[in-house]
């Protein structure tokens, strides 16, 4: 019988690579939003006000794994005054 960790590891290993990449990118964007908010000493409430959104929307975007659109990423970047995503050439 598997222990909980083995069970979890098996489930994670079974996730498709594209899904895992999507989850990782989403988590990275959420972490970047959090980093920028902290550096600017800005609250989620202030971000919501600046964007004309409810605090609940911002909370959903900054907790868990949101399904952000290019439009919402652009709006958040504009409100924070810096990009959330940088595209670089290798």
C-alpha positions as CSV (number, residue, x, y, z in Angstrom):
1,X,0.0,0.0,0.0
2,X,1.3,3.5,-0.9
3,X,1.7,6.2,1.6
4,X,0.2,9.6,1.0
5,X,3.5,11.1,-0.4
6,X,3.9,8.2,-2.9
7,X,0.3,8.6,-4.0
8,X,0.7,12.3,-4.5
9,X,4.0,11.9,-6.4
10,X,2.4,9.4,-8.7
11,X,-0.5,11.7,-9.4
12,X,1.8,14.6,-10.1
13,X,3.9,12.5,-12.4
14,X,0.8,11.6,-14.4
15,X,-0.1,15.2,-15.1
16,X,0.5,16.1,-18.8
17,X,3.6,18.3,-19.3
18,X,1.6,21.1,-21.0
19,X,-0.8,21.3,-18.0
20,X,2.1,21.3,-15.6
21,X,3.7,24.1,-17.6
22,X,0.5,26.1,-17.4
23,X,0.2,25.7,-13.7
24,X,3.8,26.7,-13.2
25,X,3.5,29.8,-15.4
26,X,0.3,30.8,-13.5
27,X,2.0,30.3,-10.1
28,X,5.0,32.4,-11.4
29,X,2.7,35.3,-12.4
30,X,0.9,35.2,-9.1
31,X,4.2,35.3,-7.3
32,X,5.4,38.2,-9.4
33,X,2.2,40.2,-8.6
34,X,2.8,39.5,-4.9
35,X,6.4,40.6,-5.1
36,X,5.6,43.8,-6.9
37,X,2.8,44.6,-4.4
38,X,5.1,44.1,-1.5
39,X,8.0,46.1,-3.1
40,X,5.6,49.0,-3.8
41,X,4.0,48.6,-0.4
42,X,0.7,48.4,-2.2
43,X,-2.3,46.4,-1.0
44,X,-4.7,44.3,-3.0
45,X,-7.4,46.9,-2.1
46,X,-5.3,49.6,-3.7
47,X,-4.6,47.5,-6.8
48,X,-8.4,46.8,-7.1
49,X,-9.2,50.5,-6.8
50,X,-6.6,51.5,-9.4
51,X,-8.0,48.9,-11.8
52,X,-11.6,49.6,-11.1
53,X,-12.1,46.0,-10.0
54,X,-13.5,44.5,-6.8
55,X,-11.2,43.3,-4.1
56,X,-12.7,39.8,-4.6
57,X,-11.5,39.7,-8.2
58,X,-7.9,40.7,-7.2
59,X,-8.0,38.2,-4.4
60,X,-9.0,35.4,-6.9
61,X,-6.1,36.6,-9.1
62,X,-3.5,36.6,-6.3
63,X,-4.5,33.4,-4.6
64,X,-4.6,29.9,-6.0
65,X,-4.0,29.4,-9.7
66,X,-6.1,31.9,-11.7
67,X,-6.7,31.6,-15.5
68,X,-5.4,35.0,-16.4
69,X,-6.0,36.3,-19.9
70,X,-3.5,38.4,-21.9
71,X,-5.9,41.3,-21.3
72,X,-6.0,40.9,-17.5
73,X,-2.2,40.4,-17.4
74,X,-1.8,43.7,-19.4
75,X,-4.3,45.5,-17.1
76,X,-2.4,44.3,-14.0
77,X,0.9,45.3,-15.5
78,X,-0.4,48.8,-16.3
79,X,-1.8,49.3,-12.8
80,X,1.4,48.1,-11.2
81,X,3.5,50.2,-13.6
82,X,5.8,47.3,-14.6
83,X,5.5,44.1,-16.7
84,X,4.4,40.8,-15.2
85,X,5.9,38.9,-18.1
86,X,9.1,39.6,-20.0
87,X,9.7,37.9,-23.3
88,X,13.4,37.3,-24.0
89,X,15.2,35.9,-26.9
90,X,17.5,33.0,-26.3
